[in-house]
Amino acid sequence: MNDYQPLSPKELERGYFFLSHKDLLKKIALAWFILVIALIYGLAIFNLIRLFRSPSWSSLATSISASRTDWSGFHKDRSPREIVVAAPQYISLGNRRYDLAAFVNNPNNDWALAEFEYNFVVNGQELAIQTSFLNPGEDRLIAKIGYLAPESIGSVQLNLGRMSWRRYSEDTPVIDWEIQNIKYQPVSRQTLGKESFVVPPRVSWEARNMSLYDFWEVGWQVVLLSGDKMVGVKESRAADWQSLQSQPMELVWLEDLPRVTKTLVYPALNWLDFDNYKNRPAD
C-alpha cells in the first residue's frame, strides 16, 4: 500500500518561508529568551530589595546577631553544674586522731566528674591534696580517715581544686546496686559458757551488683549519724565482685560510739575506671 501524499501549495509556501527566514527566527527566539531571563532576575532583585527594607528582615537580622553574640549563654546552659558540697565535719577517735568527711553530690545526670582534687583545711592549715570522682547524679562521701592532728581541732574547711568533667554518653556503662538489710548493732556484752565479752558496734548490709559487668574491686563507704552529726565513718574494699552477685558485708568500729539514729551505705565505684572491669566495656 502506498502512503505517500503530495504536499499542498500552502505547505510548500510555509516550508519555503521557514527555510528562507531561518536566521531571523533564531534571532527572535534568542531575543525572547534573553527577555525572559532578564525579567526573572529583575523580579528576584526587586523582591530581595523589598525583603531587606521590610521590618521583618530587620528583626530577623537583629535576632541572628543576638544569637551569635550569646555563645556564652549557650555554653553555660550546656556546661555541667557545680557539685554540691555539704559543710565538712570531724569525728574524734581519741589521742588526737580524727576522721574528716563531707557529703558531696553531682547534680548532673549527663556529666561524670572523672576526677577532682580536694583538701581539708584544719585550724587554718591546709592538708595534702586528695582525689576522688563522682558518677552522674551520685551522692557520696569524701573523707580523710585517721588524721593525726598536732592539736585539738577547732575548725574544718574544704577546698575543691582541679576538676575533670566527662559528658555522659552511650559508651559509659551505668552501674546499679541493690543494697538491702542495712543494720546497725551497738556495742553489746555477750556470754559464751562462763566467759563474758564485749561485742563492738558494727554495720552489716547486703549488696547486689545489678550490672552485667564483673569488677576486680569495689569500694564501700558507711556513715553513722546522730541527727545531722556524723559520729562514725568507715571505708572498705571488696575484691572480685561478679555480675548479678550478692554479697553480705560488715564493718566493725573498735571505738566507742554515741547514739546512732541513721546509717548510710554508699558504693564507691568509678564507672569510668575501665581498668577495674574484668570484662572491659567496648570503647
Steps between C-alpha positions, in 0.01 A plus 500: 500500500647840404456761783673785314292820473621798292556831687245772456600847371439651849732247663767573240464876558525451880813286465657749263428781747669321788804411293542848361451672841682245720767744624241765581290253699806392703575862589138559608505185719831606658361849570194350673723270710717796612188702583354219715829454691525875557145508637573210738815663639328838519215358707744318728705817562182701559370252757838486681504879527147493647603227746808690622293816547215326685474516884494120523845482341637750751360301794635176351846651454491631856404159642774327298755751622383456858522120474853526365608711795332273760752216474587542866139435601482201266812344649385580851174314442688194372779507758487280811360652817736525794503214747318552831724471807363489854688657789791274602493331841755332722471200730735459793652152532709583807873568537475797258383278213201610293291398203424795270207464259246689288201397291523580127240482222531514122176670383571417134341189353686548171848584634746285693773654711777263395739648757517798729745624761413605854672564829386570854612807692536434874544797733604705197766245395455342154541123486630297207297495179284191439306388194159344453224464238123532466280304262199673339239593761698335780491573875806391691763591757850641480715441805840494662506206740716489813657845474753561780465863604781692674236656729129487567285591202311826522386542138489299177455634148513341157664624181418367152766506230539379142198324350492272195147477362390243243166523327293187550433314176390157385853362533494556878366200695240564769562290813206440731510347847229345711581567868279332758481407868716784631532437874688683772575295812625704797760372744371208703620250756458132428571187701645179361510230763650658809676776310355842434632725228416828329383501137598832336250702293463393138306563180388220271329514163444298186597635159428366153675602179208565262722567197632262234862570593749326729735715710842440648419717800208697641530769767241562771433790734294486819385806694338498845291802595359626825246750373693704242839443664742235376611270778667225297660459156655189351631400157570150373565307179368170372685301233365299205142611473316318222203612294166444679690369804372575850736523797455559873718783633596613850709773658603513868580805716758446774436834670200604706211658310219728619137434420450426127176605332579432134737282296598576139683267262653617170675301226820675388556369147619725218303414185780648288779290651502240222809332646279382786270309263578132453300501178598837361213693337539559127642845419 
